[in-house]
Amino acid sequence: MSAVPAIPPTLRRARRRSNALGLLAWAVAILFFLPVAWMLLTSFHSEPDAATNPPSLLAPLTLDGYREFFGAGGGASPWPPLINSVTASVVSTLLVLLLAFPAAYALSIRPVEKWKDVLFFFLSTKMLPVVAALLPIYLIAGNAGLLDNIWLLIILYTAMNLPIAVWMMQSFLAEVPVAIIEAAQLDGARLPTILGRVIAPISGPGIAATALICFIFSWNEMLFARVLTGVTAQTAPVFLTGFITSQGLFLAKVCAASIVISLPVLAAGFAAQDKLVQGLSLGAVK
């Protein structure tokens, strides 16, 4: 029988290092997941059990928090705020993609003069604190009659996410082979056809990653929604703050509401996780 070749010391060290990094990654993931797991467990407790200190893990489970959230306890219905959040997030994300895609094409595949300055100008708009622009936006919206209007949030979310979307998609589109575009042009394809049938399928993972990030940013935004909306255009994060009162217990209801409001983002991230990983890795290594 032939002897089994010995594993080189360098390979053994590399395997031990890889195993250690894997354990560290699992530990960090569990550390980040613990608050979510605790919130989920608390959402199934009654208010007295959720308010105990230290909290009880073996307390009886109940759906009272979810019944209260969905209005079974006589509270306001969550469906209008949820619909407003879906409308503002989805429509603004679609508008961002429609605007960022041709802009990224002009800055990557067909770069304009001083295109790097244009990119840094886009990025500089994200450096302004949101609260600094809140009062001018409020006055302009009030004079235009757009307060408590979902279209105002759509416009603001589009403007808020457009710079980061252009930055992301520019790096994705820079990886598209120019030869494919030139071949399509030789076949007589016009620019809209090239964008829709040639570049978009190739950069699909990058577009999906950009769309998911814009959707998450829009869904979680609360400052604009809190100040610029009232009842008609109220979004889910603003509705969530209504469960926090100075009287009575509210921890279980807040946890239940947080779980329900987080589900659309979690579902979107889970559905697009393969595209997200591929998209975020595009442009990382030349």
C-alpha positions as CSV (number, residue, x, y, z in Angstrom):
1,M,0.0,0.0,0.0
2,S,1.2,3.4,-0.9
3,A,1.8,5.9,2.0
4,V,-0.6,8.8,2.3
5,P,1.3,12.0,1.4
6,A,1.8,14.3,4.4
7,I,0.0,17.6,4.4
8,P,2.5,20.4,4.1
9,P,2.9,22.6,7.2
10,T,1.9,25.7,5.2
11,L,-1.3,24.1,4.0
12,R,-2.2,23.0,7.6
13,R,-1.6,26.5,8.9
14,A,-3.8,27.9,6.1
15,R,-6.6,25.5,7.0
16,R,-6.4,26.4,10.7
17,R,-6.5,30.0,9.8
18,S,-9.5,29.5,7.5
19,N,-11.3,27.5,10.2
20,A,-10.6,30.2,12.8
21,L,-11.9,32.9,10.5
22,G,-15.0,30.8,9.8
23,L,-15.7,30.5,13.5
24,L,-15.2,34.2,14.0
25,A,-17.6,34.9,11.2
26,W,-20.2,32.7,12.8
27,A,-19.7,34.3,16.2
28,V,-20.1,37.8,14.7
29,A,-23.2,36.7,12.7
30,I,-24.8,35.2,15.9
31,L,-23.9,38.4,17.8
32,F,-25.7,40.5,15.3
33,F,-28.7,38.1,15.1
34,L,-29.3,37.9,18.9
35,P,-31.2,41.2,19.1
36,V,-33.4,40.2,16.3
37,A,-34.1,36.8,17.9
38,W,-34.8,38.5,21.2
39,M,-37.2,40.9,19.6
40,L,-39.0,38.0,17.9
41,L,-39.3,36.2,21.2
42,T,-40.5,39.3,23.0
43,S,-43.2,39.9,20.4
44,F,-44.9,36.6,21.4
45,H,-45.0,37.5,25.1
46,S,-47.7,39.4,27.0
47,E,-46.9,42.9,28.1
48,P,-46.3,42.0,31.8
49,D,-44.0,39.2,30.8
50,A,-42.1,41.3,28.3
51,A,-41.6,44.0,30.9
52,T,-40.1,41.8,33.6
53,N,-36.5,42.4,34.6
54,P,-34.7,40.1,34.0
55,P,-36.9,39.0,31.1
56,S,-38.3,35.4,31.3
57,L,-37.4,33.0,28.5
58,L,-40.0,30.5,29.6
59,A,-43.0,32.9,29.7
60,P,-46.2,31.7,27.9
61,L,-46.5,32.7,24.3
62,T,-49.3,34.8,23.0
63,L,-50.3,36.6,19.8
64,D,-51.7,39.7,21.6
65,G,-49.0,41.9,20.3
66,Y,-49.7,41.1,16.7
67,R,-53.5,41.4,17.3
68,E,-52.9,44.9,18.8
69,F,-50.7,45.8,15.8
70,F,-53.4,44.8,13.2
71,G,-56.0,46.8,15.0
72,A,-57.9,43.9,16.8
73,G,-57.5,45.9,20.0
74,G,-59.3,48.9,18.6
75,G,-56.2,50.7,17.4
76,A,-55.6,52.2,14.0
77,S,-55.2,49.9,11.0
78,P,-51.6,49.4,9.8
79,W,-52.5,48.8,6.2
80,P,-52.6,52.4,5.0
81,P,-49.1,53.1,6.3
82,L,-47.8,49.8,5.0
83,I,-49.3,50.6,1.6
84,N,-47.7,54.0,1.6
85,S,-44.3,52.6,2.5
86,V,-44.6,50.0,-0.3
87,T,-45.7,52.7,-2.8
88,A,-43.0,55.2,-1.9
89,S,-40.2,52.6,-1.8
90,V,-41.1,50.7,-5.0
91,V,-41.9,53.8,-7.1
92,S,-38.8,55.7,-6.0
93,T,-36.6,52.7,-6.5
94,L,-37.9,52.3,-10.1
95,L,-37.4,56.0,-10.8
96,V,-33.8,55.8,-9.4
97,L,-33.0,52.8,-11.7
98,L,-34.5,54.6,-14.7
99,L,-32.4,57.7,-14.0
100,A,-29.2,56.1,-12.7
101,F,-28.8,53.5,-15.5
102,P,-28.2,55.9,-18.4
103,A,-26.2,58.2,-16.1
104,A,-23.9,55.3,-15.2
105,Y,-23.6,54.4,-18.8
106,A,-22.4,57.9,-19.6
107,L,-19.9,57.8,-16.8
108,S,-18.5,54.3,-17.4
109,I,-18.9,52.9,-21.0
110,R,-19.1,56.3,-22.7
111,P,-17.4,58.6,-20.2
112,V,-18.1,62.3,-20.5
113,E,-15.4,64.9,-19.9
114,K,-14.3,65.1,-16.3
115,W,-16.5,62.2,-15.4
116,K,-14.7,61.7,-12.1
117,D,-15.6,65.2,-11.0
118,V,-19.2,64.4,-11.8
119,L,-19.1,61.3,-9.6
120,F,-17.6,63.2,-6.7
121,F,-20.3,65.9,-7.1
122,F,-22.9,63.2,-6.8
123,L,-21.2,61.8,-3.7
124,S,-20.9,65.3,-2.2
125,T,-24.7,65.6,-2.1
126,K,-24.8,62.8,0.4
127,M,-22.5,64.7,2.8
128,L,-25.1,67.3,3.6
129,P,-26.9,66.4,6.9
130,V,-30.6,65.6,6.1
131,V,-31.8,67.8,9.0
132,A,-30.0,70.8,7.4
133,A,-32.3,70.6,4.4
134,L,-35.5,69.7,6.3
135,L,-36.7,73.3,7.0
136,P,-36.3,74.5,3.4
137,I,-38.0,71.4,2.1
138,Y,-40.8,71.8,4.5
139,L,-41.4,75.4,3.5
140,I,-41.3,74.6,-0.2
141,A,-43.6,71.6,0.2
142,G,-46.0,73.8,2.2
143,N,-46.1,76.5,-0.4
144,A,-46.6,73.9,-3.1
145,G,-49.4,72.1,-1.2
146,L,-47.5,68.8,-1.1
147,L,-47.5,68.3,2.7
148,D,-48.9,64.9,3.7
149,N,-48.6,63.7,0.1
150,I,-47.0,60.4,-0.9
151,W,-45.6,61.9,-4.1
152,L,-43.5,64.3,-2.1
153,L,-41.8,61.3,-0.4
154,I,-41.3,59.6,-3.7
155,I,-39.5,62.7,-5.1
156,L,-37.4,63.0,-1.9
157,Y,-36.5,59.3,-1.8
158,T,-35.5,59.4,-5.5
159,A,-33.3,62.3,-4.9
160,M,-31.8,60.8,-1.8
161,N,-30.9,57.4,-3.4
162,L,-29.9,58.6,-6.8
163,P,-26.3,59.6,-6.0
164,I,-25.4,56.2,-4.4
165,A,-27.2,54.4,-7.2
166,V,-25.1,56.2,-9.8
167,W,-21.9,55.3,-8.0
168,M,-22.8,51.7,-7.6
169,M,-24.1,51.2,-11.2
170,Q,-21.1,53.0,-12.6
171,S,-18.7,50.4,-11.1
172,F,-21.0,47.6,-12.4
173,L,-21.3,48.9,-15.9
174,A,-17.5,49.5,-16.1
175,E,-17.1,45.7,-16.1
176,V,-19.3,45.3,-19.3
177,P,-17.0,44.3,-22.3
178,V,-17.0,47.2,-24.8
179,A,-16.6,44.7,-27.6
180,I,-20.2,43.4,-27.0
181,I,-21.5,47.0,-27.3
182,E,-19.6,47.6,-30.5
183,A,-20.9,44.4,-32.0
184,A,-24.5,45.4,-31.2
185,Q,-23.8,48.8,-32.8
186,L,-22.5,47.1,-36.0
187,D,-25.7,45.2,-36.1
188,G,-27.6,48.5,-36.2
189,A,-28.8,48.5,-32.5
190,R,-29.7,51.9,-31.2
191,L,-28.8,53.2,-27.7
192,P,-32.2,52.2,-26.0
193,T,-31.8,48.7,-27.5
194,I,-28.2,48.4,-26.3
195,L,-29.2,49.6,-22.8
196,G,-32.2,47.3,-22.5
197,R,-31.2,44.2,-24.4
198,V,-27.4,44.1,-24.1
199,I,-26.1,45.9,-21.0
200,A,-29.1,45.3,-18.6
201,P,-28.9,41.5,-18.8
202,I,-25.1,41.5,-18.3
203,S,-25.3,43.9,-15.4
204,G,-28.4,42.3,-13.9
205,P,-26.9,41.3,-10.5
206,G,-25.5,44.8,-10.1
207,I,-28.9,46.4,-10.9
208,A,-30.6,44.0,-8.4
209,A,-28.1,44.9,-5.7
210,T,-28.7,48.6,-6.4
211,A,-32.4,48.2,-6.4
212,L,-32.4,46.3,-3.1
213,I,-30.2,48.9,-1.3
214,C,-32.4,51.8,-2.6
215,F,-35.5,49.9,-1.5
216,I,-34.1,49.4,2.0
217,F,-33.0,53.0,2.4
218,S,-36.5,54.2,1.3
219,W,-38.3,51.8,3.5
220,N,-36.4,52.6,6.6
221,E,-36.4,56.4,6.2
222,M,-38.3,58.1,8.9
223,L,-37.2,61.8,9.3
224,F,-38.8,63.1,6.2
225,A,-41.8,60.9,6.7
226,R,-42.2,62.1,10.3
227,V,-42.0,65.8,9.5
228,L,-43.6,66.0,6.1
229,T,-46.6,63.6,6.5
230,G,-49.6,63.5,8.8
231,V,-52.3,60.9,8.4
232,T,-52.8,60.4,4.6
233,A,-49.2,59.7,3.6
234,Q,-48.0,58.3,6.9
235,T,-45.4,55.5,6.4
236,A,-44.8,52.3,8.4
237,P,-41.8,53.6,10.5
238,V,-43.9,56.6,11.5
239,F,-46.8,54.3,12.4
240,L,-44.4,52.2,14.5
241,T,-43.6,55.2,16.7
242,G,-47.2,55.5,17.7
243,F,-46.9,52.4,19.9
244,I,-44.4,54.1,22.2
245,T,-46.4,55.9,24.8
246,S,-45.6,57.4,28.2
247,Q,-48.4,55.4,29.8
248,G,-48.8,51.7,30.1
249,L,-46.7,48.8,28.7
250,F,-45.8,48.7,25.0
251,L,-42.7,46.6,24.6
252,A,-44.4,43.5,23.2
253,K,-46.5,45.6,20.8
254,V,-43.5,47.5,19.6
255,C,-41.5,44.2,19.0
256,A,-44.5,42.7,17.1
257,A,-44.9,45.8,15.0
258,S,-41.1,45.9,14.3
259,I,-41.1,42.3,13.2
260,V,-44.1,42.9,10.8
261,I,-42.6,46.1,9.3
262,S,-39.2,44.4,8.9
263,L,-40.7,41.4,6.9
264,P,-40.8,43.1,3.5
265,V,-37.2,44.1,3.6
266,L,-36.1,40.6,4.9
267,A,-38.2,38.9,2.2
268,A,-36.7,41.1,-0.5
269,G,-33.2,40.5,0.7
270,F,-33.7,36.7,1.0
271,A,-35.3,36.6,-2.5
272,A,-32.4,38.6,-4.1
273,Q,-29.5,37.2,-1.9
274,D,-27.7,35.5,-4.8
275,K,-28.0,38.6,-7.0
276,L,-27.0,40.8,-4.1
277,V,-23.7,38.8,-3.6
278,Q,-22.9,38.8,-7.3
279,G,-23.8,42.5,-7.7
280,L,-21.7,43.7,-4.7
281,S,-18.7,41.6,-5.9
282,L,-18.8,43.2,-9.4
283,G,-16.1,45.8,-9.8
284,A,-14.4,44.8,-6.6
285,V,-11.5,43.1,-8.4
286,K,-10.1,44.3,-11.7
